[in-house]
Amino acid sequence: MPPAPIPADEAERIAELRALQILDTPAEERFDVFTRLAARVAAAPIAALSLLDTGRQWLKSRIGIPAAEMPRAVSFCAHAILTPDRPLVVEDATRDPRFADNPLVTGPPGIRFYAGVPVKGPGGHAIGGLCVADTVPRRASPLLVETLADLARGVTDALRLHDTVRRLARLAETDALTGLANAAAFERHQHRLAEDGTAHAVLLLDLDRFAQINDLFGHDGGDAALAEAASRLRAEAGTETMVARLDGNCFGLISPAPDEAARLAQRLHRVFVRPFAIAGQLVRLSVSIGLVRWPADLAEADRVLERADRALARAKRSGRNRTCDAAAEGEHESGAGRHGLARALREALIPPGREPFRLAWQRIVAAETGALAALETLIRWPRPGRGSVAPAEFIPIAEERGLIAHLDRWVLRTAVRQAAGWTAPVRIHVNISPPNLFLADGVGFIESILRESGLAPGRLVIEVTEGVLMRDTRAALHTIATLRALGVGLALDDFGSGHASLGYLRDFPFDIIKLDRGLVARAPACRRSLALLRAVLRLAGELGATTVAEGVETEAQARFMREEGADMLQGFLFGVPGAVPRALRRRTGGRCGALRPPDQLEMATISPRA
């Protein structure tokens, strides 16, 4: 008995069949129903939905056939798929040379009659057949053949649905940017290994200083770096190790070889030695890694990710570009790791409306009189039972994880609404990150918040850093001009922090120049710093910009900056960041509420120089 010839599209057909990931899966009612209907319509004792793999026929659904799998060489449906658009009818198999000596004919179940219609996959290739069979010879009526064809088309639709559901399930476990597994799939895989008692190692990785990539090259550059990092990790880890992107610039690996995990971490560091090419520039990135093995490092499977996260946090604190092995981490260490903190931060910001943050306000005073000139808003994150999280800890995570825009908007909205209810028109300073400022609706958001709150635009000062200017000069100029047209003030923050350029002061129309605390601290004792400070103060005066000296903590610093000509001062000397000054708050008594008279608060009016 010669087997059926191989179809011309065999390679494509097999690829389509295997892409469905349906072979060797349990029975499903949505396929069984077609087999039952076929058997009922044909009044046949045997019916099946067969799928033809390389070398075998596997039955997704069957009636009257005990085995779910048989050699492809004995398959009737292997002949049916040779004519994908026509049914195959065999009225008496003993009289057909193709089947007369077939074991399914000469032995059990003793097939004599067969009628089958090819079943096509979503891509149009015949991947199997819906068939009926009998142990006695018989004819197939046109109605039976037509009905089988209709049912076969229904099977094709069911296969399309199966494929769609499978793809959606995969998308739900896949990171869209990198194509790696996502956090949900990563955690499920780790839990599954632990439930099965399979030893494994978990490595959590952070790209170091990734926020700088976003600042310099924008989100497109950041995405390119993440995609390249994912490609390098996947290539180095191999097929047996799961690689996932967990959040922002954090990746995770689950290795089935815990004894080799330390060497794997070393190799991962090495793959980042080669520079990344971003927007035509070579940029060097490094990774920090937290490593934990189960069950060697701890018995509790549900704490593996937590321990790896804490190890990663230690690696970041230890100077970056290194691995921290949880085996050396003491149990006494507490606190959330970076990944845990990132998750808590995301849960706090998305969806909006239940943010746990609060604002603190720091005074900016007139240099000559010490009178209040403005208030800068700062964010605080109290976590009940865990203490406050320092901004220096969670703001970099927000930048790295793509959450900084959500955080900025919460601060801006809350600050503007609070200031709108004060008893005096004090200006407020709010920091805005580069990603938020360059969002398509960034300026529109600021305009809408001002409109909703009723705050006069002139009372709002947006502070930006040099990262905004370095990223896209043309876009920055347009955004700054648009904000100025609204009447909003613009301040250049942290000027003199290391890579400042006097050209920024010349080219960008800032209302306020804030001198970095480092420059303020160095100037009295360093001739170069003093020369830069005086140059900035002189240029600001010529451009009509107001200057603010940051980080003023002593009377000596305040006196020095006054003598050098700074317009305003800011720092702990004038009070630590805290609640809104009492004289600005509304009283809450009475039917409508009374306003606290503003005469209890000395106010300064600072105007740009003429």
Phi, psi and omega in degrees: 000106179288141177289166178295145176301157177278128180299155180296331182261027187306314183297314180294322181296314180294319180298318179294318180299313184287332177295334178290340181052046182250342180298139176063029175263159181295164178298146179226136183300325183294342173259324180300327184297325180290322178295316179298317181295320179298315179296321182292314182296322182274351186051046185248145179281347183232134175207151182201153167250107186256148176233129188258106178266178176293116175082356181210158170247124180245135185260112178290327179215143183205150174226129177078011178233118185288324186266139179275350185216145177207163179299143178296334183298333182262003187283128171292321183294338176297331175280325182297322184288351178291339176236081191301336185254010180225148177285161173244123179239127176239107185285327178212104186297333181290341180259000181256118184301338179288336189231354188304322182254019177292134180302332179286346178262313183282338178237193179294142008272007177073051182291133172243318181250140177216137172220122182219147178239130179301142175253127182260146175279179181302334181271000176095359178271143179285112185253356180179202181206153170256120189222159172232154180211159180219161180267006176231149177296148178194166177262155176254118180290155176304325180295319179296315181297317180296319180293320176299321179295320177297317179295323178296322176294325176296322177297319178300318177297321178294324177293322176298317178298316177303316181295319180295314179299318179297316180295318179296319178298321179292319178299324180294343180246013185238138174282123188295325184286315189257344185078002177281169171298154178261185185297320181297315179294322180298312182293322178297319180296318180295317179296322180295317178298318180293319179297326179278355181075022182272121178296142181200169176236143177245129176239124174253133185235138171241135171285123184288139175053037183292332180302329179294328178296315179297321180295318185280322188242001180078179183293330178297317177294320177297318178297321179297320178294319179295318180296319179293320178299317179298318180297318180292319180296316181298317182294322183282326185288328182087175188283338183277344182259130177282132177240132183222151168261118188272320182182133177053242181255026179254129179241159178224146176231141173239113183257136177279003181238078184300329181292340181260004188296320180297319178293324176299318179299320178298318180294324180294322175299319184293327183290347178264003177294321180293129183298155174267140175263112182232121179051040177080004180242147178270125183232135179263133176235151175231171180231146169254141188229135170249132188233134174216144179246141175238133003264013187297320186269337178197154184272331186281109183295329183283000179248007183299310182294323178298316180293320178296323180294318178295322177296321177297318179299321177295320179298320179294319181290336184276003176120003177069169180055042179209167178252134172249120182270123182297341178298335180260004183271127181288147178294341183287343183293132182234180180098157182281143173282178184295318181293319178296320178293322178297320179295316179297324179293317178297317180295331180284334186257334186232123355287160181290164175113349181225036182292136183267009186279168170219163180258144169241148185240135178244134184288143167240122188242159174291133185297321185283322188248340185079004179288151180297126178251327182193171175230131175261135181269138178231148184262144175231147181231091175280134178240108183308131179082352182233355183081175181281145175265126183292140176305324180296343180267317187265338179292317175300325178293319178299321178294316183290327186266006179075023182255357188295327179296318178298319181293314178304315185292325176296315180299312182298311181299314183292317181296315181296317180295320178295312183297329180297337181262005181286163183272355178218150186279059179286138177286150177239143177251129180230129178279137177235131181281157178305315181302321182289319183295330183263004173298151184303325182254019185301307180292322178299324178295315179300316180298318182292322179294318177298318181294315182294322185277334184084005179290133178296133182305327181293346179273352181256129174242122177267123178262131177230157178257175182297338178303326178298318186284326182287332187289312183202096186301315183296314180295322180296316178300317180296315181295315180297318179297321180294318179294319178296324178295331176286342184099004180281139178280151180236131178237137173267114187270152173057035180292132182093016184278356177156311183237030182292152178231130177298340178298331178298320180293326180285320190270337184245132186279070179279143176278328187226137175245119180260119183278127184301144183301328179295318178295318179298319182289324185279330191306316183298334186246357184234119184297320181294317179295321178296319179298318178295316180301313182294324178296319180293314180298319180293315180294321179299318179298319180292330180272356180078023180261147177274146180246144177233126176268119181268159173072027179281116186238350181227159177297327180296318178296318180297316180296318180299314182291327175297315182295329179280348174104016176294142181279319184225158181232149180213136179161179184295340178303331184257011176120144177284154177302136182196210183290165175300136177310138188302324183293345178268348186277148174284145167285154182247003180276169177083168185294318182252349184088138181251156178265137174287131182297136184285357184288351177279355183237115179288126184248147175243142175251114180247117180249150174304144183293147179285000000 
